[in-house]
């Protein structure tokens, strides 16, 4: 049934799916390259991992500004052109990071990168969700969100293969590759049908209309910001310092660290796609709750195992659960968003949650260093607490399914 529905999509719909998936993949690839290089950057600039991890914090903290700016522009000019501009910008700032002469200049460039990175997810997700049939939103949501661990997976492979040869500066320069995606979007992707359905009214309306919609729907916006705060602690709390955990606590080298990170992200891809598909059957909320609960019994294996084999098994399973929950996020946020601000609303709510959770890597590094580099304890603490919070908060919230976004946009 699912295969038949996918085959029935038009070329433009399939291109929109792939463009948004690859955009999020390459966006994540550029972000996660840095998590492998914290120790190397700290060594070159004569500092410690905790101070370099401020670069991760600054990138995450800058993302809401990009989500608001680019989302607002996407409501006025369309999803497609703004998405292309956004991808070019984050690629350029990633390249520039490789030429940073000091830690301060690197931080400034990571802020600029974070602003551009913040715009991609919301615009790409709304473009896809507004372009495909309602019954495919769950599976495509899982595919779209699996682009994030796919980007981490690709980053781990690039680190595995190239770091010992080109160093951290060279890896940042490799990060310019996502700019090539703009060619695919320019040639094959059409504008969102929901945006086209109200293009003339947008031209006649005010530039402030999306912001008005955001304010009118402040209750659901507040709910989603809290939800996405928990989600971002869940993902970044289990991903960002994982390579450092392997390097500093287990003293693994480049190849074993890269291999285990790749295994972890294979689990994330399986979880994201699998739970996204399952959410069409059991509902968005039940899928998120189930995946979050599955993380709890895996935490001891993931954080406290002693051998590479057991650590790999734990890494795979924890991300099946973490990204299984995340696989529902694109569709859940788009279905809960007001129709006149879908290009702005999901991404902004997501990235505001990211802002609140952006201190996570510094927070975890501080806990680990206070316990003699016990990164396993810091990882387990954040993962366990946020899994429980996600279960409770998701259970209390609303759910909408099978909404016709095009008809909703015409009627709004």
Secondary structure by P-SEA (a helix, b strand, c coil): caaaaaaaccaaaaaaaaaaaaaaaaaaaaaacccccaaaaaaaacccccccaaaaaaaaaaaaaaaaaaaaaaacccaaaaaaaaaaaaaaaaaaaaacccaaaaaaaaaaaaaaaaacaaaaaaaaaacccccaaaaaaaaaaaaaaaaaaaaaaaaacccccccaaaaaaaccccccaaaaaaccccccccccccaaaaaacccaaaaaaaaaaaaaaaaaaaaaaaaaaaaaaaccaaaaaaaccccccaaaaaaaaaaaaaaaaaaaaaaaaacccccaaaaaaaaaaaaccccccccccccaaaaaaaaaaaaaaaaaaacaaaaaaaaacccccccccaaaaaaaaaaaacaaaaaaaaaaaaaccaaaaaaaaaaaaaaaaaaaaaaacccccccaaaaaaaac
